Amino acid sequence: LMRLEGDIDIVRADTAGSAKRTAMAAQQAQTARAELQKIEVDRQLSTNAAAELVRLRREVSEMSVDSAQLQGEVAAKHRLLLSSRGGRSLASSLGDTMASEGYRGGSA
């Protein structure tokens, strides 16, 4: 009987140790899930930022094309004005005005 009680005490001690290890494992799993969720949020933010960067680069590129096109149109109109009869003095005046305002595109 004493030996049986000793075996029961050993089983109780093992059970208590297993319960502690199970609780620690559950806590570690919960911590790991929280860390994983944080990593997922960070990844999503990075993905969103990358998509926004691509969109902004495309927008800047489109603006550059629009700007170059407008400068070309102004330069073409300036050349047309220069080639027209009596337009040389007006074109020259326009060119001076544009130069004073910082316009550098086109040629006179």
KAMOLIN-V732497 format. One record per residue. N is the residue number from 1. PHI is phi in radians with two decimals (none if undefined). OMEGA is omega in whole degrees, 0 to 359 (none if undefined). BURIAL is + if it has 9 or more other ideal C-beta (glycine too) atoms within 8 Angstrom, else -. Layout:
BEGIN
N:PHI:OMEGA:BURIAL ; N:PHI:OMEGA:BURIAL
END
This chain:
BEGIN
1:none:180:- ; 2:-1.11:179:- ; 3:-1.16:178:- ; 4:-1.12:177:- ; 5:-1.12:177:- ; 6:-1.11:177:- ; 7:-1.11:178:- ; 8:-1.12:178:- ; 9:-1.09:179:- ; 10:-1.13:179:- ; 11:-1.13:177:- ; 12:-1.08:180:- ; 13:-1.11:178:- ; 14:-1.10:179:- ; 15:-1.12:179:- ; 16:-1.12:178:- ; 17:-1.11:178:- ; 18:-1.11:179:- ; 19:-1.12:178:- ; 20:-1.13:180:- ; 21:-1.12:178:- ; 22:-1.14:179:- ; 23:-1.13:179:- ; 24:-1.13:179:- ; 25:-1.12:178:- ; 26:-1.12:178:- ; 27:-1.13:179:- ; 28:-1.13:179:- ; 29:-1.14:179:- ; 30:-1.14:178:- ; 31:-1.09:179:- ; 32:-1.11:178:- ; 33:-1.10:179:- ; 34:-1.12:179:- ; 35:-1.14:178:- ; 36:-1.11:179:- ; 37:-1.11:178:- ; 38:-1.11:178:- ; 39:-1.10:179:- ; 40:-1.12:178:- ; 41:-1.10:179:- ; 42:-1.07:179:- ; 43:-1.10:180:- ; 44:-1.13:178:- ; 45:-1.09:178:- ; 46:-1.11:179:- ; 47:-1.10:179:- ; 48:-1.10:180:- ; 49:-1.12:179:- ; 50:-1.12:179:- ; 51:-1.13:179:- ; 52:-1.13:178:- ; 53:-1.10:178:- ; 54:-1.08:180:- ; 55:-1.09:180:- ; 56:-1.16:178:- ; 57:-1.09:179:- ; 58:-1.10:180:- ; 59:-1.11:178:- ; 60:-1.12:179:- ; 61:-1.08:178:- ; 62:-1.11:178:- ; 63:-1.13:179:- ; 64:-1.12:178:- ; 65:-1.11:179:- ; 66:-1.05:181:- ; 67:-1.11:179:- ; 68:-1.10:180:- ; 69:-1.13:179:- ; 70:-1.12:178:- ; 71:-1.09:177:+ ; 72:-1.12:179:+ ; 73:-1.12:179:- ; 74:-1.09:180:+ ; 75:-1.11:179:+ ; 76:-1.13:179:+ ; 77:-1.14:178:- ; 78:-1.14:178:+ ; 79:-1.12:179:+ ; 80:-1.09:179:- ; 81:-1.11:178:+ ; 82:-1.11:184:+ ; 83:-1.40:182:- ; 84:-1.31:181:- ; 85:-1.20:178:- ; 86:1.32:182:- ; 87:-1.55:184:+ ; 88:-1.09:181:- ; 89:-1.20:178:- ; 90:-1.15:180:+ ; 91:-1.14:179:+ ; 92:-1.10:178:+ ; 93:-1.11:178:- ; 94:-1.08:178:+ ; 95:-1.06:178:+ ; 96:-1.10:179:- ; 97:-1.09:181:- ; 98:-1.11:180:+ ; 99:-1.13:180:+ ; 100:-1.20:179:- ; 101:-1.64:174:- ; 102:1.66:179:- ; 103:-1.32:181:- ; 104:-2.13:183:- ; 105:-1.46:176:- ; 106:1.32:179:+ ; 107:-2.41:181:- ; 108:-1.68:none:-
END
